[in-house]
Amino acid sequence: MRKATADDSEFAYRTKKAAFRKYVEKVWGCWDEEEQRQLHERRFALQDFQVIQVSGIDVGIFSITREPDCVKVSQLFILPEYQRRGIGAACMMRIIEKAAASGLPVRLQVLKVNTRALAFFQRLGFSSSGESDTHVFMERLS
């Protein structure tokens, strides 16, 4: 993993679009390119993005926020051609271990329609802590 720079913004957006578009379309009916681009630009400016690399190749992105009572995973996207290889799990385990060292739980939210992600986080020890119309809120205690 390496800290993302301004030059990584387009890669981060393309990765999110490749990995997440179908779920956005299931929930909201379409992928509004302009709206998604603006949302990405706001988040990329405010959140601490990391680029995930395998053998020097950029394969994904994630962002976390350290809050007083938890570590919040805001985004985790792996390019589809690199999914199901343990890359996301390895990244999450590093996040979980760092949070545990600080005595903090890890929290995140997942779209309800993204059953693969729900199962993925459950395998990593996350459990549901609530829900909205569209999302399941999940937490893993330290």
CYANA upper distance limits for C-alpha pairs under 8 A (distance plus 0.5 A):
  1 MET  CA     50 GLN  CA      6.68
  1 MET  CA     51 VAL  CA      6.01
  1 MET  CA     52 ILE  CA      5.08
  1 MET  CA     53 GLN  CA      6.29
  2 ARG  CA     50 GLN  CA      5.94
  2 ARG  CA     51 VAL  CA      5.82
  2 ARG  CA     52 ILE  CA      7.24
  2 ARG  CA     53 GLN  CA      8.22
  3 LYS  CA     48 ASP  CA      8.27
  3 LYS  CA     49 PHE  CA      6.84
  3 LYS  CA     50 GLN  CA      5.02
  3 LYS  CA     51 VAL  CA      6.71
  4 ALA  CA      8 ASP  CA      6.24
  4 ALA  CA      9 SER  CA      8.27
  4 ALA  CA     48 ASP  CA      8.33
  4 ALA  CA     49 PHE  CA      5.92
  4 ALA  CA     50 GLN  CA      5.43
  4 ALA  CA     51 VAL  CA      6.10
  5 THR  CA      9 SER  CA      7.78
  8 ASP  CA     12 ALA  CA      6.62
  8 ASP  CA     51 VAL  CA      8.38
  9 SER  CA     13 TYR  CA      6.72
  9 SER  CA     41 GLU  CA      8.24
  9 SER  CA     44 PHE  CA      7.33
 10 GLU  CA     14 ARG  CA      6.63
 11 PHE  CA     15 THR  CA      6.53
 12 ALA  CA     16 LYS  CA      6.69
 12 ALA  CA     51 VAL  CA      8.39
 12 ALA  CA     60 GLY  CA      7.89
 12 ALA  CA     61 ILE  CA      6.60
 13 TYR  CA     17 LYS  CA      6.63
 13 TYR  CA     37 ARG  CA      7.91
 13 TYR  CA     40 HIS  CA      7.04
 14 ARG  CA     18 ALA  CA      6.56
 15 THR  CA     19 ALA  CA      6.60
 15 THR  CA     60 GLY  CA      6.87
 15 THR  CA     61 ILE  CA      7.84
 15 THR  CA     77 PHE  CA      6.93
 15 THR  CA     78 ILE  CA      7.17
 15 THR  CA     79 LEU  CA      6.05
 16 LYS  CA     20 PHE  CA      6.01
 16 LYS  CA     21 ARG  CA      7.88
 16 LYS  CA     77 PHE  CA      6.29
 16 LYS  CA     78 ILE  CA      8.37
 16 LYS  CA     79 LEU  CA      8.44
 17 LYS  CA     21 ARG  CA      5.53
 18 ALA  CA     79 LEU  CA      6.94
 18 ALA  CA     80 PRO  CA      7.30
 19 ALA  CA     77 PHE  CA      6.62
 19 ALA  CA     78 ILE  CA      7.02
 19 ALA  CA     79 LEU  CA      6.41
 19 ALA  CA     80 PRO  CA      6.38
 20 PHE  CA     24 VAL  CA      6.98
 20 PHE  CA     77 PHE  CA      8.12
 21 ARG  CA     25 GLU  CA      6.66
 21 ARG  CA     31 TRP  CA      6.94
 22 LYS  CA     26 LYS  CA      6.73
 23 TYR  CA     27 VAL  CA      6.84
 23 TYR  CA    111 LEU  CA      8.00
 23 TYR  CA    113 VAL  CA      7.06
 23 TYR  CA    114 ASN  CA      6.86
 24 VAL  CA     28 TRP  CA      6.30
 24 VAL  CA     29 GLY  CA      7.72
 24 VAL  CA     30 CYS  CA      7.31
 24 VAL  CA     31 TRP  CA      6.87
 25 GLU  CA     29 GLY  CA      4.99
 25 GLU  CA     30 CYS  CA      4.83
 25 GLU  CA     31 TRP  CA      6.16
 26 LYS  CA     30 CYS  CA      8.05
 26 LYS  CA    113 VAL  CA      7.76
 27 VAL  CA    113 VAL  CA      7.80
 27 VAL  CA    134 THR  CA      7.81
 31 TRP  CA     36 GLN  CA      7.78
 32 ASP  CA     36 GLN  CA      6.46
 33 GLU  CA     37 ARG  CA      6.44
 34 GLU  CA     38 GLN  CA      6.71
 35 GLU  CA     39 LEU  CA      6.65
 36 GLN  CA     40 HIS  CA      6.56
 37 ARG  CA     41 GLU  CA      6.70
 38 GLN  CA     42 ARG  CA      6.79
 39 LEU  CA     43 ARG  CA      6.74
 40 HIS  CA     44 PHE  CA      6.34
 41 GLU  CA     45 ALA  CA      6.70
 42 ARG  CA     46 LEU  CA      6.90
 43 ARG  CA     47 GLN  CA      6.14
 44 PHE  CA     48 ASP  CA      8.05
 44 PHE  CA     49 PHE  CA      7.40
 47 GLN  CA     63 SER  CA      6.75
 47 GLN  CA     64 ILE  CA      7.57
 47 GLN  CA     65 THR  CA      7.43
 48 ASP  CA     63 SER  CA      5.81
 48 ASP  CA     64 ILE  CA      6.63
 48 ASP  CA     65 THR  CA      7.42
 49 PHE  CA     61 ILE  CA      7.31
 49 PHE  CA     62 PHE  CA      6.15
 49 PHE  CA     63 SER  CA      4.85
 49 PHE  CA     64 ILE  CA      7.70
 50 GLN  CA     61 ILE  CA      6.10
 50 GLN  CA     62 PHE  CA      5.90
 50 GLN  CA     63 SER  CA      6.58
 51 VAL  CA     58 ASP  CA      7.06
 51 VAL  CA     59 VAL  CA      8.11
 51 VAL  CA     60 GLY  CA      6.42
 51 VAL  CA     61 ILE  CA      5.05
 51 VAL  CA     62 PHE  CA      7.21
 52 ILE  CA     58 ASP  CA      6.36
 52 ILE  CA     59 VAL  CA      6.20
 52 ILE  CA     60 GLY  CA      5.32
 52 ILE  CA     61 ILE  CA      5.91
 52 ILE  CA     62 PHE  CA      8.01
 53 GLN  CA     57 ILE  CA      5.63
 53 GLN  CA     58 ASP  CA      4.97
 53 GLN  CA     59 VAL  CA      6.01
 53 GLN  CA     60 GLY  CA      7.52
 54 VAL  CA     58 ASP  CA      7.18
 54 VAL  CA     59 VAL  CA      7.23
 59 VAL  CA     78 ILE  CA      6.42
 59 VAL  CA     79 LEU  CA      6.15
 59 VAL  CA     82 TYR  CA      7.09
 60 GLY  CA     76 LEU  CA      8.03
 60 GLY  CA     77 PHE  CA      5.97
 60 GLY  CA     78 ILE  CA      4.61
 60 GLY  CA     79 LEU  CA      6.22
 61 ILE  CA     75 GLN  CA      7.98
 61 ILE  CA     76 LEU  CA      6.34
 61 ILE  CA     77 PHE  CA      5.95
 61 ILE  CA     78 ILE  CA      7.05
 62 PHE  CA     73 VAL  CA      8.13
 62 PHE  CA     74 SER  CA      7.86
 62 PHE  CA     75 GLN  CA      5.43
 62 PHE  CA     76 LEU  CA      4.70
 62 PHE  CA     77 PHE  CA      6.82
 63 SER  CA     73 VAL  CA      6.61
 63 SER  CA     74 SER  CA      5.97
 63 SER  CA     75 GLN  CA      5.65
 63 SER  CA     76 LEU  CA      7.24
 64 ILE  CA     71 VAL  CA      7.28
 64 ILE  CA     72 LYS  CA      5.94
 64 ILE  CA     73 VAL  CA      4.91
 64 ILE  CA     74 SER  CA      5.95
 64 ILE  CA     75 GLN  CA      7.64
 65 THR  CA     71 VAL  CA      6.34
 65 THR  CA     72 LYS  CA      5.56
 65 THR  CA     73 VAL  CA      7.01
 65 THR  CA     74 SER  CA      7.59
 66 ARG  CA     70 CYS  CA      6.87
 66 ARG  CA     71 VAL  CA      5.12
 66 ARG  CA     72 LYS  CA      6.78
 67 GLU  CA     71 VAL  CA      6.37
 67 GLU  CA     72 LYS  CA      7.64
 69 ASP  CA    104 LEU  CA      6.91
 69 ASP  CA    105 PRO  CA      8.05
 70 CYS  CA     99 ALA  CA      8.12
 70 CYS  CA    104 LEU  CA      5.48
 70 CYS  CA    105 PRO  CA      5.56
 70 CYS  CA    106 VAL  CA      6.23
 70 CYS  CA    107 ARG  CA      7.24
 71 VAL  CA     99 ALA  CA      6.84
 71 VAL  CA    104 LEU  CA      7.09
 71 VAL  CA    105 PRO  CA      6.83
 71 VAL  CA    106 VAL  CA      5.29
 71 VAL  CA    107 ARG  CA      6.72
 72 LYS  CA    106 VAL  CA      6.27
 72 LYS  CA    107 ARG  CA      5.32
 72 LYS  CA    108 LEU  CA      6.22
 73 VAL  CA    106 VAL  CA      7.65
 73 VAL  CA    107 ARG  CA      6.76
 73 VAL  CA    108 LEU  CA      5.68
 74 SER  CA    108 LEU  CA      6.98
 74 SER  CA    109 GLN  CA      8.32
 76 LEU  CA     88 GLY  CA      8.09
 77 PHE  CA     88 GLY  CA      8.49
 78 ILE  CA     82 TYR  CA      6.95
 78 ILE  CA     83 GLN  CA      6.53
 78 ILE  CA     87 ILE  CA      8.42
 78 ILE  CA     88 GLY  CA      7.45
 79 LEU  CA     83 GLN  CA      6.97
 82 TYR  CA     87 ILE  CA      8.22
 83 GLN  CA     87 ILE  CA      7.69
 83 GLN  CA     88 GLY  CA      8.10
 86 GLY  CA     90 ALA  CA      6.58
 87 ILE  CA     91 CYS  CA      6.81
 88 GLY  CA     92 MET  CA      6.63
 89 ALA  CA     93 MET  CA      6.56
 89 ALA  CA    124 LEU  CA      8.07
 90 ALA  CA     94 ARG  CA      6.95
 91 CYS  CA     95 ILE  CA      6.95
 92 MET  CA     96 ILE  CA      6.51
 93 MET  CA     97 GLU  CA      6.47
 93 MET  CA    124 LEU  CA      8.49
 94 ARG  CA     98 LYS  CA      6.69
 95 ILE  CA     99 ALA  CA      6.65
 95 ILE  CA    106 VAL  CA      8.48
 96 ILE  CA    100 ALA  CA      6.53
 96 ILE  CA    105 PRO  CA      8.38
 96 ILE  CA    106 VAL  CA      7.03
 96 ILE  CA    142 SER  CA      8.03
 97 GLU  CA    101 ALA  CA      6.68
 98 LYS  CA    102 SER  CA      7.14
 99 ALA  CA    103 GLY  CA      6.71
 99 ALA  CA    104 LEU  CA      5.53
 99 ALA  CA    105 PRO  CA      6.87
 99 ALA  CA    106 VAL  CA      7.18
 99 ALA  CA    142 SER  CA      7.44
100 ALA  CA    104 LEU  CA      6.02
100 ALA  CA    105 PRO  CA      7.36
100 ALA  CA    141 LEU  CA      8.47
100 ALA  CA    142 SER  CA      5.06
103 GLY  CA    142 SER  CA      6.34
104 LEU  CA    141 LEU  CA      7.61
104 LEU  CA    142 SER  CA      6.22
105 PRO  CA    139 GLU  CA      7.19
105 PRO  CA    140 ARG  CA      6.03
105 PRO  CA    141 LEU  CA      4.85
105 PRO  CA    142 SER  CA      5.51
106 VAL  CA    139 GLU  CA      6.09
106 VAL  CA    140 ARG  CA      5.71
106 VAL  CA    141 LEU  CA      7.07
106 VAL  CA    142 SER  CA      8.09
107 ARG  CA    137 PHE  CA      7.94
107 ARG  CA    138 MET  CA      6.19
107 ARG  CA    139 GLU  CA      4.90
107 ARG  CA    140 ARG  CA      7.05
108 LEU  CA    137 PHE  CA      6.50
108 LEU  CA    138 MET  CA      5.89
108 LEU  CA    139 GLU  CA      7.02
109 GLN  CA    135 HIS  CA      6.63
109 GLN  CA    136 VAL  CA      6.07
109 GLN  CA    137 PHE  CA      4.89
109 GLN  CA    138 MET  CA      6.28
110 VAL  CA    114 ASN  CA      7.41
110 VAL  CA    117 ALA  CA      7.44
110 VAL  CA    118 LEU  CA      7.13
110 VAL  CA    135 HIS  CA      5.82
110 VAL  CA    136 VAL  CA      5.81
110 VAL  CA    137 PHE  CA      7.06
110 VAL  CA    138 MET  CA      8.14
111 LEU  CA    134 THR  CA      6.25
111 LEU  CA    135 HIS  CA      4.86
111 LEU  CA    136 VAL  CA      6.80
112 LYS  CA    118 LEU  CA      8.14
112 LYS  CA    134 THR  CA      6.30
112 LYS  CA    135 HIS  CA      5.61
112 LYS  CA    136 VAL  CA      6.39
113 VAL  CA    134 THR  CA      8.46
114 ASN  CA    118 LEU  CA      6.93
115 THR  CA    119 ALA  CA      6.63
116 ARG  CA    120 PHE  CA      6.57
117 ALA  CA    121 PHE  CA      6.67
118 LEU  CA    122 GLN  CA      6.68
119 ALA  CA    123 ARG  CA      6.68
120 PHE  CA    124 LEU  CA      7.09
121 PHE  CA    125 GLY  CA      7.07
121 PHE  CA    126 PHE  CA      5.92
121 PHE  CA    127 SER  CA      8.41
122 GLN  CA    126 PHE  CA      5.27
122 GLN  CA    127 SER  CA      6.63
125 GLY  CA    140 ARG  CA      6.54
126 PHE  CA    138 MET  CA      6.43
126 PHE  CA    139 GLU  CA      5.69
126 PHE  CA    140 ARG  CA      4.96
126 PHE  CA    141 LEU  CA      8.36
127 SER  CA    138 MET  CA      5.83
127 SER  CA    139 GLU  CA      6.09
127 SER  CA    140 ARG  CA      7.00
128 SER  CA    136 VAL  CA      7.03
128 SER  CA    137 PHE  CA      6.22
128 SER  CA    138 MET  CA      4.94
128 SER  CA    139 GLU  CA      6.97
129 SER  CA    136 VAL  CA      8.16
129 SER  CA    137 PHE  CA      5.92
129 SER  CA    138 MET  CA      5.76
129 SER  CA    139 GLU  CA      6.79
130 GLY  CA    136 VAL  CA      6.62
130 GLY  CA    137 PHE  CA      5.63
130 GLY  CA    138 MET  CA      7.72
131 GLU  CA    135 HIS  CA      6.04
131 GLU  CA    136 VAL  CA      4.85
131 GLU  CA    137 PHE  CA      5.88
132 SER  CA    136 VAL  CA      7.05
132 SER  CA    137 PHE  CA      8.45
